[in-house]
Structures are given as C-alpha cells and as structure tokens.
C-alpha cells in the first residue's frame, strides 16, 4: 500500500467520529449502523499531515 491516508481508512475514521458523536444520545446496548455513504476523496494525505473530522 502507498504511504498515504487511503480512502478506506478515511471512511473508517468518519464512521468512528459518527459513533463517538452519537454515543451520548443512545441508550446502553444501542448501536448505530450506516447504510449508505457517498464521499469524494479528492487528494492524497502524505505521512505527517493532519486530518480533522468534524461531525455536525
């Protein structure tokens, strides 16, 4: 694999951010499940660059 932030990792990070944002609003034992994703990954992120995820 190339030394970049691959799209699959980006999607995983997005999923994690959403789970963290939803967690305070869910009852014990509840989970969230994504059913569709439509994203554009328009540029590579080389090692050393920062990636920021904001959930709104």
N, C-alpha and C positions, 0 to 999 in steps of 0.2 A: 504494500500500500504506500502511496506517496505520503510524505510528511506534511500533510495539510489537514484541516478540520473538515472531514468528509461529510457529505450530506446525511448519511445515516446517523452519524454522531450528532449533527445539528438537530435532527428530528428527535433523537433521544433526549437531548438537553431541553428542547421545547416541551416534550412530554413531562419531564421531571419538573420543570418550572410550573406547569399547569397543575400537576399533582400537589405541589407544595402550596400553591395559591388556593386550591380548593379544600385542602385538608382542614382548616379551621371551621369550615362550613358544613362538614359532613359528620354524621353520627359514627360512633365506634363500629367498625366492621364494614362500613360503606366504602365503595371504591368508585372511581371514575373510569370510564372507558371511552377512548376516542374511536370514532367510526369512519372518519374521513380527514384527509389532510391535503391541502393544496398550497405548496410553497414554491418559491423560486430561490435557488442558491446561485447567486449571480457572480460570486467571486471567491477565490480560494483564501483561506486564512492560514498563512505560514506559521510555523512554530514561533512562539514569543509574542504573538499578537493576542490581544484580549478580545473575548466575545462576551457581550452583555445580553441577557434575556430579560425582557420586561413583559409582565403579564398584566393586561388591563381588562 
